Amino acid sequence: MWALTLQVQSRSLTDTKALAACLATDCETTWQDEQSFTIELNEAACKDLRAMWNTRLRGLIATDSVLQVFGKHS
């Protein structure tokens, strides 16, 4: 079994909540405190874990990019 844990904290609580929301349909998020959350991925094969990791990270990166654009124009 392969496992990976990622702790996420963004520039603000609002941004961190948005990042957690973008993962709502993909995986469970666990809030560590008021400012950060974690996701944990578990897969039997390393190649499957890598694929799941890439999918989650792409979602986080895309959401963070949108948040940066909104932040510059609000």
Backbone torsions as a table, in degrees:
resi	resn	phi	psi	omega
1	MET	NA	137.7	177.5
2	TRP	-111.7	140.3	-178.8
3	ALA	-138.6	148.6	179.1
4	LEU	-145.2	134.2	177.8
5	THR	-122.7	134.5	179.1
6	LEU	-124.4	129.0	173.7
7	GLN	-101.2	131.5	-174.5
8	VAL	-121.3	131.2	172.3
9	GLN	-146.5	127.3	-177.6
10	SER	-103.6	-166.8	-176.4
11	ARG	-65.9	-29.8	-179.4
12	SER	-144.4	165.2	177.9
13	LEU	-63.3	-38.3	178.1
14	THR	-60.2	-44.7	178.7
15	ASP	-66.2	-40.0	179.0
16	THR	-63.4	-40.5	177.0
17	LYS	-64.2	-37.7	177.7
18	ALA	-64.8	-40.0	177.7
19	LEU	-64.6	-40.8	176.7
20	ALA	-64.2	-39.8	-179.2
21	ALA	-64.5	-34.9	-179.2
22	CYS	-66.4	-19.4	179.8
23	LEU	-97.1	0.2	-171.6
24	ALA	-55.1	-36.6	-178.3
25	THR	-91.3	-7.2	-176.4
26	ASP	-101.6	-37.5	-176.6
27	CYS	-161.1	166.8	179.4
28	GLU	-83.3	137.1	174.6
29	THR	-108.7	142.0	178.9
30	THR	-122.0	118.0	179.8
31	TRP	-74.5	127.1	-179.6
32	GLN	-85.6	-36.1	177.8
33	ASP	-158.6	-163.0	-177.6
34	GLU	-75.4	-10.0	-173.2
35	GLN	-116.4	-13.4	-174.4
36	SER	-145.6	156.9	176.7
37	PHE	-135.6	164.8	176.6
38	THR	-125.3	155.1	168.2
39	ILE	-124.8	149.2	177.8
40	GLU	-129.0	129.9	178.2
41	LEU	-113.5	135.4	178.4
42	ASN	-132.7	127.0	179.2
43	GLU	-142.7	151.1	179.7
44	ALA	-72.6	-34.9	-177.7
45	ALA	-113.2	142.6	-179.8
46	CYS	-60.0	-41.1	-179.0
47	LYS	-63.9	-33.1	177.0
48	ASP	-70.6	-39.3	177.1
49	LEU	-62.8	-42.9	178.4
50	ARG	-61.0	-42.0	179.3
51	ALA	-64.5	-44.5	178.8
52	MET	-64.8	-41.4	178.2
53	TRP	-59.8	-48.8	-179.6
54	ASN	-59.3	-41.9	179.8
55	THR	-62.2	-47.6	-179.2
56	ARG	-64.2	-43.1	-179.1
57	LEU	-66.0	-39.4	177.2
58	ARG	-59.8	-41.3	177.3
59	GLY	-63.2	-43.0	178.8
60	LEU	-65.7	-42.6	-179.8
61	ILE	-64.2	-44.3	179.6
62	ALA	-62.3	-44.7	179.9
63	THR	-64.7	-42.7	179.1
64	ASP	-62.5	-39.1	178.0
65	SER	-62.6	-42.6	177.7
66	VAL	-63.7	-43.3	179.2
67	LEU	-61.5	-38.2	178.5
68	GLN	-64.9	-41.4	179.1
69	VAL	-64.6	-45.9	178.2
70	PHE	-61.2	-38.7	-179.5
71	GLY	-64.3	-33.2	179.4
72	LYS	-76.2	-22.7	-174.0
73	HIS	-113.0	9.9	-179.2
74	SER	-101.6	NA	NA
